Amino acid sequence: MASSSGDWGAPKSHKPNGKPQQLKYSGIVKKKDSEVYVGNVPPEMTEEDILLLLRDFHPQHIKRCHSGLRSYAFVDLGSSEQVQAAIQRFSGHLVNGRRLVLSRTGLGNRRKDPAETQSTVEMPALERVPRGELGLSHAKVETQTLQPAPPDAVRQICYAVPMEMRGSFLALMLKDCFQDLNWLVSIAKLHGEAGLLVTDALPQTPYFWAIHLTEESHSNMHKLFCQLAEEESKQPYLTRCWVLEKVEDLAVVLFVDFGRSATVPLNSLRKLDEDDFWDIKPLAQPFMFQKEIVSARPMVRQILRGKVVGPSPLEPHILTFTFCAEEEEEAA
């Protein structure tokens, strides 16, 4: 695999001239054997949500941390055995389109990012979060007394936009890897009949990643994969990825050409800063189904025929897609 990040250690930012600048950290925090690290946490996930997720392991304290787009937490579960059980159960667990990374924090020390904000709370009484704070819809709240819905009323389901598909997240990826934000604008112009090669699907949501099959995309794939093949003699199986977070000997990465995030060993990554590898913009782009259809893993590597009918209501670069009539019947 290859990454746009530099040497493995503290994350790096880029100066205007494109050269990486090392971010400096200070401070040492002692870790506990009873504490579990929860990484790659969706920013909208609250302390109460994390404690509720880990309720079977009797959480006692939580430290919630934010640093830019990085979002993670340290939870005291009371014993090393509870930590191991939580890691086995929830490491890789999908939450709002992101796979959680759980690991022990009792081995060595952790560097503390001065930009992070922390809080320590006891196990709280969980409260219902108001709908308006979830970012799921822009519906106005009615002031009159609510009446029970009729039995035959249609229930509308709202889905939060996955973190990896949000414009703010993709803008950082584009700036860090490609130094160009025009891709977000160009992909939003697609409209009409289209063939899509699905590269990743977020189960039980309408969201998926796909490559729009055109002569240009075929040419880009051929050019990119040929360039990567030339480098495979140095390290097998190269593909472009962006490092989101590093946890001990693991890294959370986004494969920029497939829209898929994964946790991989740090020693499987190598620096790939040659400009030729980043001249070609990401091959896959985000889509969502227009109708009440949810994605599933068997969709991956399948070609969908249908129409792109316009932008999604929450993120204009995420396009809505509907099947052709005959494929829609098969899907039903």
N, C-alpha and C positions, 0 to 999 in steps of 0.2 A: 504494500500500500504506500501511498505517498500523501504528503500533507503540505499545506501552504505555511504551516507554522515553522519556527526555527528549531534550534536545539531543544531537547527535552529538559524542562526545568520550569521556571516561572513563565507565564504567558507573555507574549510580546505584542506591542503595538507597532504601527508603522509611521515613520516620519513622512512629510509630504513628498520626499524624494523616493519613497518606496522602500527604504532600508529599515529593517526592524530595529526598534528601540526597546531595550530591556526595561521591564517594569520592576521597580525595587520594592521589596517587602521588608518589614521589620516586625519584631516581636515574636515570642515563642509561647505556645500554649501547651500545657501538659495534657496528654490524653489519658482516658480511663478505659480499663478493660470492659467496663459495662456500657460503654458508649458506642453507638453505631453511627457511621457517616451515611447520610442519605443525599446522594448527588443527582444532578440532572433533573431537579425538581421544577415543574412548571411554575413560573412566577406567580400565577394566580392562586396557587395552592397555599392555603394559610397554615399557621401552626396547628390550628384545630383540626384541619384536614389530615395533616401528617399524623397527629396523635390518634385520630380516629382510625386511620389506616393500620397503625401499629397497636391498636387497642388490645389485641390478643396477647401481646408481649409485655403488658403492664408498664407502659412508659411513665417515667417519673419527672423528668425535666426535658426541655427542648431549647436549643439555641438555633434560631433561624438566621440565615446569613444571605446577603445580597451583594453582588459586585458586578455592576453592569448587567449583562444578560445572564451571568452565572447566578444560580439560585440553588442553595443547598441547606442542609440542617444537620445538627448533631443531637441525637436523642439518647438519653440515659435510660436503659432498659433494666437496670438493677443487677444484672449478672451477665457473665460472659456467655453462659448457655443460651440466654434469651437473645443475645446479639447474634449468635451463630444461627439460631432458628429463624430469626427475622431475615438474615441474609439469604438463607436457603429459600425462603418463601417469596420474598419480594424483590430480590435483585433481578433486574430485567423486566419487572412488572410495568405494563403500559398504563400511563396516566395522562390523559389529555394529549395524546400523541407523542409523549416522551417516555423513554424507558428509564426507570429509576436505577441508580447505581448505589448499592449498599456494600459497605466494607467496614472492617474493624478499624477503630481509631487508637487502639492501645499499643500499636507498634511504633515507637519513635515519637517524634514531635511533629507538629504541623506548623507551617508558616502561616502567619496571619496577614491577610490583605488589609491594609489600612483603609481601603475604600468600603469594606464590608460593614454592615450594620448588624448588630446582634441584639437579641433579647432573650431573657431566661424567664420562663413561666412555669408554674405548676400545672398539673393536669387540669384543664379548664372544664367548666360546664359548657358543652357544645350548644351553640345557638344556630338557628336557621339564618343563612346569609340572604339578605334582601336580593331579589332578582336583579334589580338595577345595578348591583355591584358586581355581577358575574360577567358582564360584557357580552351577554348572549343575544340581546335584542335591544332595540331602541323604542320599544312600545311605551306610550305614555301611561302613567298610572291614573286610573279613574278615581275620582274623589267620592263618587256616590257609593252607597252600600252595595257590595257585590252580591249578585244573585246566583243561585246554583245553576250550573250549565245544564241544558236539556240532555236527556240520555243519549240522543243521537248526535250530539255535537262532535265535530271533528277535532281531535286533539292535535295541536301543532307541536312538533318536537324541534327544539333549537339545539344546535351543536356549537360548542366553542371552537374557534379557529385554532388548529394545532400550532404550537409555538414555532416549529420549523417552517411553517408556511406563511407566517406573518411578515408583513412588509418591513417592519423594523428589524427583524431578525435577518431576513434575506439581504437587506441593505448593508448590514455589517459584514455578512459573508462576502458580498460582491466587492465591498471596499477593501477588505483584507486580502482576498484572493485575486481579484481581477482589476482592482482600481478603476472600476467603471460601473455606474448604476443604471445605464441605459437598458440593460436586459429587462428590468422590471417593467419598463414602459413598452418595450417591443413585444413581450409575450402577451400583453393585455390587448393587442390589436387583432389577435386571432378571432375569426368569426366564420360561421357557416359549416359546411360538411368537413369532417376531419376523421382521420384514422389515428388512433392513439395506442402506442405500445406502453402498457402499464409496467412501471418499474417498482412501485411500492404502493401498498394500500393500508389505510388505517382502519382496522376491523371495527365494525359497529358504528362507523361514522360515514358520511357521504364523501369524505375526502380521499384523494389518491394522487399519486405522481405519475406522469406519463410523458413520453416523447412524442411530439407531433410529427408524424411520418411525412416528410417531404423530401424532395431531391436535396435541398440544402442540409437538412438534418442528417440524411444518409451520408452526404459528403463530409460533414463535420465528424460523424462517428468514425468513418473510415480514416480520416486524417488523424484524429486523436488516438484511436486505438493502435494505429501504425506507429505513432510516436512513442506510445507507452510500451509497445512490443519491443522496440529497439532498446529500451532500458531494462527489459526483463532479464537480460543476461546478468545484470548486477544484482537484481532482487526480483524473485518471481512474483507474479500476480500484482501488477501495479494498477492502481486506480486512484483518481483524485479525491481527496477528502480534506475537510476543514476540522481542526481539532477544537472542540468546544470546552473540554475540561479534562484534567489529568488527576487521577486518584491512585497514589502509590504506583504500581506497575501497570496500570490500565489507563486507557484514554477513551473518552466519549467523542465520537467523530460523526460528522455528517458527510456522506458520500454525495458530492455536489452534482454528479451526473445522474443520480438515481433517486435523490430525495430521501434516502434511507439513513437513519441514524443507528449506530451500533456501538458496543463497547468492545475494544480490541486491545491486545497487549501492546504496550509502548514499544517494545523491541521489534514489532512488525511494521513500524512506521519509519519513513525516511523523509528527509527534506527534499522538496521538489520546487525549487525557486526559478528554474529556467523559464523565461518569458514564453517560449514556444508552447509550453504545456498549458498556459493560462490565456492564450489568445482566443481560444474557442470557449464561448460562454457555456454555462450549464446546459446539458442536453435535455434533461427532464424539467417539467414545470408543474405547478400545482393545479389541480382541477377539483371540482365537486359535482356530484350528480344533482340534476335539477329536481327530480322527483324523489319520492320516498323510497330511495334505494340506498343501501349501505354497502360499504366496501367489504371485501373478504380476501384473505390471502390467496385463494386459488386464482384470483384475477391477475396476479403478477405474471409477467411474461406473456400475457394474452393481448391480442389486438382488438380494440373496441371500435366499431364503426358507428358514427352518429353525427350530431351537430353540436357545435359550440354556440350557445344562444346568448352569451353576454357575460359581464362580470358578476361575481357574487355580491350580495348586498353589503358585506362587512369589509372585504378586501378586494379592490378592483382588479388586482393582478391574478386572483384566483378565478378561473373561468368556469362557468356552469356548463355541463355537458348532458345531453340526452341521447339515448340510443336511437338507432334507426328502428322503424316499426317492426321489422321481422326479428331483429335481435332483442327488442324489448319483450316480444312474446316469448322468446326462448328464456330470457332472464326471469320472466314471471313464472 
